[in-house]
Amino acid sequence: MEKRQALNFLPVLAVASFLVKISGSSSFRPVLTGPDLAFSGPRVVFRCVASNVSPPVIYELIKDGRVRIGRNRDFQGGQVASFPIKVTAASEGSYHCRATAGGTREISNSIKLRVVTPPSYTRVTSEPFPPVAYEGSRMALSCDAEMGSNLSYSWFFNRKEITSSTSLPFHFVENKLLVERVTPEYAGNYSCSAWSSVNGIKRISSSTEVQVTIKVYVSKPEISFSVHKEGTSYHGNVTCWSTRGSPPVNLYLLLDGKEVNSVTAAQTLAAWFLVVVVPELDMGEARCRVKTENQDLTSEPVNLEVAPVGGNVKVEVEYLYTADSKLTTARLSCHVSRGTFPYISWLFNDSVLPSESHPDSHTQPILPHIAFADRRQSLILTKLSPEESGYYRCRARDSYDDSGPWVESAAELVQVTGFCMNITEAVTIAFCCFVLLMLAVGSACVYKMFENNQAHTNSVPAK
């Protein structure tokens, strides 16, 4: 009876023993550790371990759920299985560990490995290319690495890094450095560095420098005409120039609308052209023309006509006052009615005043307080005192002929006394005199009316 009862319990014990084995074998779970980011080239190690499991344990490293990378056995229990691999571009993917013990197989957590390719062969490219931009236009520089992934970028201007505090007007967009409206101060040398970082370790590839040129638009050309005499021959010189712009430029001389000469100015913005001139003969209308790859500008015209100095010469005097109406300065202007290139000379009491630019240092100046303006056409008496009183004249001759005749003006008197009153004082005195005069005239009129009335009374006959 007892044996029969024992036999009846055998299936129950077997089932219980099987359940214990199942519960014990399914309680372990392997844990996989390793990098999720790695540079291409070096080796990395994945490690797998399962706790609370009876040996032997078989560990397998699986990539992307199907490719077995390696296999290790743990005969002691609790030992870590290591799987070193050399990282290549093909190493990128999802990894997990598969552990088998006591006929039970378990899967670990997964790790997704991203492979970072260090940058190499980095260079700067530009838009426009070559890196030459005009002021006000858009410029874009790109930092291009031939190889590399997970990249960041740093930019340098004249070997100084462009940081967030100094970035204006620069803008960073991915691997590009943008300037919407360039100005000349952005010309210089630009370079960049592409870099990747893994666990605080940087791999950097730097470009060479690229020189960026910012060109300035050329201003409207100006033109001038001068003449000089050699012996009995006259030679004209036409000067063409722009006050602003970036060379090189092409400068042309146009005569009556036709191109007669041209110069390529590589370093400057000016050119000089020789022309034939004959006094008192109109040689035509000249213009300057400047051309660049995107500009074509023409100057105002100038007539190539040389009229010798002649006609009337006249001096006009203008007195200048301060804000409080005090007389301080006199301005004398010399007007020449005819002459293209007059040279003006001034005389004071028949003595020639020295040139402002070539004073005679060995003699005492005739008038110490003078200045010339408008190519000596104006003489300014900067200080008025009795010693500046006298007769002033101007004379003119052709500037290109030192031996030419002078044409003189009449003398103009400038009189400065020791007593000078301002305008307010003069107006006050004049007004007082006017009032006194009106009182005198009014008194005379009243007296005359009274006298007429008296005479009329005496002439009435008696009745």
Salt bridges, closest charged atoms under 4 A:
GLU60 OE2 - ARG68 NH1 2.90
GLU60 OE1 - ARG98 NE 2.98
ASP64 OD2 - LYS63 NZ 2.83
GLU135 OE2 - ARG244 NH1 2.80
GLU180 OE1 - ARG138 NE 3.56
GLU209 OE2 - ARG159 NE 3.13
GLU230 OE2 - HIS228 NE2 3.55
GLU230 OE1 - HIS235 NE2 3.73
GLU280 OE1 - ARG338 NH2 2.91
GLU285 OE1 - ARG287 NE 3.85
GLU293 OE2 - LYS215 NZ 3.66
ASP296 OD2 - ARG289 NH2 2.67
GLU300 OE2 - LYS220 NZ 2.54
GLU316 OE1 - HIS335 NE2 3.35
ASP350 OD1 - ARG393 NH2 2.63
ASP374 OD2 - ARG331 NH2 3.00
ASP401 OD2 - LYS229 NZ 3.39
ASP402 OD1 - ARG397 NH1 3.59
GLU408 OE1 - ARG393 NH1 2.31
GLU451 OE1 - LYS448 NZ 3.84
